[in-house]
Amino acid sequence: MGAGALRARWAGRHAAAGGRLEPLLVARMLTYLPSDQAPAVAAGHRSGTRPRRPAAPSIREKFLMNQSLARICKAGRQCLPVLLAAAVACAWSGAAAAQSVPSQPRENHFEITPFAGYMAGGGFKDPIDDSDRDLESEVDYGLFLNMNAGSPDRQYELLYSRQGTRIEGATPIDLAVQYLQIGGIVNFTDVQPVVPYFGLTVGATRFSPDGDLDDETRFSFSVGGGAKVPITEHIGLRFDARAFVTVMNSDSEFFCRSVAGAASCRIAVDSSTMVQYSATLGVIAAF
């Protein structure tokens, strides 16, 4: 439709309204409000039926409507109600359009996961009679720190875990076993709502016995996997099962102290590796 035809149409509506174009402009603006917010401007609303809403105005129609408003104000007519109605209509229409577009969930880049669980396995031997001296199964706890490696599918991981246990035997030894590891995990994010993952880390194991015995630190690595269960956008649960492998020297002895100028060791290593297994549950805080 050309500009002349549009002006003629608005002029005809102006004349039909008895020289008052403002109500028509108000009605025209109100038709673009959301149907649940627009007032009843036609008899069909009063009867409980909803009239079909016209298509949104084109850029040219908006321009000509603005020109009509400007001419009304210039002619000295009461245009304040029209301007207010138009402003309210535009504001409500903009809000409805914003609500109609679904918001995309924000991508989290970091995860902090404190956890607790149970650790079993591991052991040594007695340096005197070569009897087995196993580690008691006990609670372990710690922390996962994760950061996206370009995408949520792959993450860097820093792991700290601590177990307070005891070396069994005729003379038990209280022992703290600590793991500090760094590595990464792969999240299978295409599986929902539970996201499985697999990971590998490397680092060190520190054995700290009570008393005046020396601490020992050895190279270690871990292989693990589990599942993440999102609860909200920033909170979730993490189930983790993992094997920690500590590399040993099978001819070495642990937890030594000096007695009368000579070293006296309480524990001997019976294998080239020591393996412990853990199963934990953690709470994820993502941001």
C-alpha positions as CSV (number, residue, x, y, z in Angstrom):
1,M,0.0,0.0,0.0
2,G,1.4,3.4,-1.0
3,A,1.9,6.4,1.3
4,G,-1.0,8.3,-0.4
5,A,-3.4,5.4,0.1
6,L,-2.4,5.1,3.7
7,R,-2.9,8.9,4.3
8,A,-6.4,8.6,2.6
9,R,-7.3,5.7,4.8
10,W,-6.3,7.6,8.0
11,A,-8.1,10.7,6.8
12,G,-11.3,8.6,6.2
13,R,-11.1,7.2,9.7
14,H,-10.5,10.7,11.0
15,A,-13.7,12.0,9.3
16,A,-15.7,9.0,10.3
17,A,-14.7,9.7,13.9
18,G,-16.2,13.1,13.8
19,G,-12.9,14.9,13.5
20,R,-11.3,13.0,16.4
21,L,-8.4,10.7,15.3
22,E,-7.1,10.1,18.8
23,P,-9.5,7.2,19.7
24,L,-8.6,5.4,16.5
25,L,-4.9,5.7,17.2
26,V,-5.4,4.4,20.7
27,A,-7.3,1.4,19.4
28,R,-4.7,0.9,16.7
29,M,-1.9,0.8,19.3
30,L,-3.8,-1.4,21.7
31,T,-4.3,-4.1,19.1
32,Y,-0.6,-4.8,19.3
33,L,-0.7,-5.6,23.1
34,P,-0.5,-9.3,24.2
35,S,-4.0,-10.7,24.1
36,D,-4.1,-11.4,27.8
37,Q,-3.2,-7.7,28.6
38,A,-5.1,-5.8,25.9
39,P,-8.4,-4.1,27.1
40,A,-11.8,-4.8,25.6
41,V,-11.9,-2.5,22.7
42,A,-14.6,-4.3,20.7
43,A,-18.0,-5.8,21.4
44,G,-16.6,-9.2,20.8
45,H,-14.5,-8.9,24.0
46,R,-17.6,-8.2,26.0
47,S,-19.3,-11.3,24.7
48,G,-16.4,-13.5,25.6
49,T,-15.0,-14.0,22.2
50,R,-11.6,-12.7,21.1
51,P,-11.3,-10.9,17.8
52,R,-8.5,-11.8,15.5
53,R,-5.5,-9.6,16.0
54,P,-4.1,-7.8,13.0
55,A,-0.6,-8.2,11.8
56,A,2.1,-6.0,13.3
57,P,2.4,-2.6,11.6
58,S,5.1,-2.2,9.0
59,I,7.9,0.4,9.3
60,R,6.0,2.7,6.8
61,E,2.7,2.4,8.9
62,K,4.6,3.3,12.1
63,F,6.2,6.3,10.3
64,L,2.8,7.6,9.0
65,M,1.2,7.0,12.4
66,N,3.9,9.1,14.1
67,Q,3.4,11.8,11.5
68,S,-0.4,11.8,12.3
69,L,0.4,12.2,16.0
70,A,2.7,15.1,15.2
71,R,0.0,16.9,13.1
72,I,-2.6,16.4,15.9
73,C,-0.3,17.9,18.5
74,K,0.7,20.7,16.1
75,A,-3.0,21.5,15.5
76,G,-3.4,22.0,19.2
77,R,-5.6,19.0,19.9
78,Q,-5.4,17.0,23.1
79,C,-2.7,14.5,22.2
80,L,-1.3,13.7,25.7
81,P,-3.7,10.7,26.2
82,V,-2.8,9.4,22.8
83,L,1.0,9.6,23.5
84,L,0.6,8.0,26.9
85,A,-1.4,5.1,25.4
86,A,1.1,4.6,22.6
87,A,4.0,4.6,25.1
88,V,2.2,2.0,27.3
89,A,1.4,-0.1,24.3
90,C,5.0,-0.1,23.1
91,A,6.3,-0.9,26.5
92,W,4.0,-3.8,27.0
93,S,4.6,-5.2,23.6
94,G,8.3,-5.0,24.1
95,A,8.0,-6.9,27.4
96,A,5.8,-9.5,25.9
97,A,8.3,-10.0,23.0
98,A,11.2,-10.4,25.5
99,Q,9.2,-13.0,27.5
100,S,8.4,-14.9,24.3
101,V,12.1,-15.5,23.6
102,P,13.3,-18.5,25.8
103,S,16.4,-17.6,27.8
104,Q,19.4,-19.7,27.2
105,P,21.0,-21.2,30.3
106,R,24.3,-19.6,31.1
107,E,27.3,-21.9,30.6
108,N,29.3,-22.6,33.8
109,H,33.1,-22.6,33.5
110,F,34.2,-23.7,37.0
111,E,33.1,-26.4,39.5
112,I,33.9,-26.9,43.2
113,T,33.0,-30.2,44.6
114,P,33.6,-31.2,48.2
115,F,33.1,-34.9,48.7
116,A,33.2,-37.7,51.3
117,G,33.1,-41.5,50.9
118,Y,34.9,-44.7,51.7
119,M,38.4,-45.9,50.8
120,A,39.7,-49.5,51.0
121,G,42.8,-51.4,50.0
122,G,46.5,-50.9,50.4
123,G,49.0,-52.6,52.6
124,F,52.6,-53.3,53.6
125,K,54.5,-56.0,55.3
126,D,56.4,-56.4,58.6
127,P,60.2,-56.0,58.1
128,I,60.9,-58.7,60.8
129,D,58.6,-61.6,60.0
130,D,57.2,-60.6,56.5
131,S,53.6,-60.8,57.8
132,D,51.0,-58.7,56.0
133,R,50.1,-55.4,57.5
134,D,47.1,-54.1,55.7
135,L,45.5,-50.7,55.9
136,E,42.1,-50.5,57.5
137,S,39.2,-49.4,55.3
138,E,38.1,-45.9,56.5
139,V,36.2,-42.8,55.5
140,D,38.0,-40.4,53.0
141,Y,37.1,-36.9,52.1
142,G,38.5,-34.1,49.9
143,L,37.8,-31.7,47.0
144,F,37.5,-31.6,43.2
145,L,38.3,-28.4,41.4
146,N,37.3,-28.4,37.7
147,M,37.7,-25.8,34.9
148,N,36.4,-26.1,31.3
149,A,39.0,-26.9,28.7
150,G,37.3,-25.0,25.9
151,S,33.9,-26.6,26.5
152,P,32.0,-28.3,29.2
153,D,32.7,-31.7,27.5
154,R,36.4,-31.6,28.7
155,Q,37.6,-30.2,32.0
156,Y,40.9,-29.8,33.8
157,E,40.8,-31.4,37.3
158,L,42.6,-30.8,40.5
159,L,42.0,-33.5,43.2
160,Y,42.8,-33.6,46.9
161,S,41.8,-36.6,49.0
162,R,42.6,-37.6,52.6
163,Q,42.1,-40.9,54.5
164,G,42.7,-41.3,58.2
165,T,43.5,-45.0,58.7
166,R,45.6,-47.5,60.7
167,I,48.2,-50.1,59.7
168,E,47.1,-53.4,61.2
169,G,49.4,-55.6,63.2
170,A,50.7,-56.4,66.6
171,T,51.6,-52.8,67.1
172,P,49.1,-50.7,65.0
173,I,50.3,-47.5,63.4
174,D,47.9,-44.6,62.9
175,L,48.4,-43.2,59.4
176,A,47.1,-40.4,57.2
177,V,47.1,-41.1,53.5
178,Q,46.9,-38.0,51.3
179,Y,46.6,-37.7,47.5
180,L,47.2,-34.6,45.5
181,Q,46.5,-35.1,41.8
182,I,46.1,-33.0,38.6
183,G,44.6,-34.2,35.3
184,G,41.4,-34.1,33.4
185,I,38.0,-35.6,32.7
186,V,35.7,-36.1,29.7
187,N,32.0,-35.4,30.3
188,F,29.5,-37.1,28.0
189,T,27.2,-34.1,28.0
190,D,25.0,-35.5,25.2
191,V,23.6,-38.0,27.8
192,Q,20.9,-36.4,29.9
193,P,19.8,-35.9,32.6
194,V,22.7,-37.9,34.2
195,V,26.1,-37.0,32.7
196,P,28.7,-39.8,32.9
197,Y,32.4,-39.0,32.8
198,F,35.8,-40.6,32.8
199,G,39.0,-39.2,34.1
200,L,42.8,-39.7,34.7
201,T,45.1,-37.8,37.1
202,V,48.7,-37.9,38.1
203,G,50.4,-36.6,41.3
204,A,51.8,-37.7,44.6
205,T,50.8,-39.8,47.6
206,R,52.0,-38.7,51.1
207,F,52.0,-41.2,54.0
208,S,52.1,-39.4,57.4
209,P,52.3,-41.7,60.5
210,D,51.7,-40.5,64.0
211,G,54.5,-40.1,66.4
212,D,58.1,-39.3,65.5
213,L,58.2,-41.5,62.4
214,D,59.3,-40.0,59.1
215,D,56.7,-39.1,56.4
216,E,57.0,-40.7,53.0
217,T,56.0,-39.3,49.6
218,R,55.7,-41.3,46.4
219,F,54.5,-40.8,42.8
220,S,51.0,-41.9,42.1
221,F,48.1,-41.7,39.6
222,S,44.4,-42.4,39.6
223,V,41.8,-43.7,37.1
224,G,38.2,-42.9,37.8
225,G,34.7,-42.3,36.5
226,G,31.3,-41.6,37.6
227,A,28.2,-39.5,37.0
228,K,27.1,-35.9,37.5
229,V,23.5,-35.2,38.3
230,P,22.4,-31.5,37.8
231,I,19.8,-30.3,40.3
232,T,19.7,-26.6,39.3
233,E,21.8,-24.5,37.0
234,H,24.5,-24.1,39.6
235,I,24.1,-27.1,42.0
236,G,24.4,-30.8,41.4
237,L,25.6,-34.2,42.7
238,R,28.7,-36.1,41.7
239,F,29.2,-39.8,42.2
240,D,32.8,-40.9,41.8
241,A,34.6,-44.3,41.8
242,R,38.3,-44.3,41.6
243,A,41.5,-46.4,41.9
244,F,44.6,-44.8,43.3
245,V,47.9,-46.4,42.3
246,T,51.1,-45.5,44.2
247,V,54.4,-46.5,42.8
248,M,56.7,-48.1,45.3
249,N,60.2,-49.5,45.5
250,S,59.7,-53.1,46.6
251,D,63.1,-53.2,48.4
252,S,62.4,-50.1,50.5
253,E,61.3,-49.6,54.1
254,F,58.9,-47.0,55.5
255,F,58.5,-45.0,58.6
256,C,62.0,-45.0,60.0
257,R,63.5,-43.3,62.9
258,S,67.0,-43.0,64.4
259,V,67.7,-45.2,67.4
260,A,71.2,-45.0,69.0
261,G,72.5,-43.7,65.7
262,A,71.0,-46.4,63.6
263,A,67.9,-46.3,61.5
264,S,65.0,-48.4,62.7
265,C,62.1,-48.9,60.3
266,R,58.6,-50.1,61.2
267,I,57.2,-51.1,57.8
268,A,58.5,-52.7,54.6
269,V,57.1,-52.5,51.1
270,D,55.9,-55.8,49.7
271,S,55.1,-54.7,46.1
272,S,56.1,-52.3,43.4
273,T,52.7,-50.6,43.6
274,M,50.0,-50.0,46.3
275,V,46.4,-49.8,45.1
276,Q,43.5,-48.2,47.0
277,Y,39.9,-47.9,45.9
278,S,37.4,-45.2,46.8
279,A,33.7,-44.4,46.2
280,T,32.5,-40.9,47.1
281,L,29.6,-38.6,46.8
282,G,30.1,-34.9,46.3
283,V,28.0,-31.7,46.0
284,I,28.8,-29.6,42.9
285,A,28.8,-25.8,43.0
286,A,29.2,-24.5,39.4
287,F,29.6,-21.0,38.2
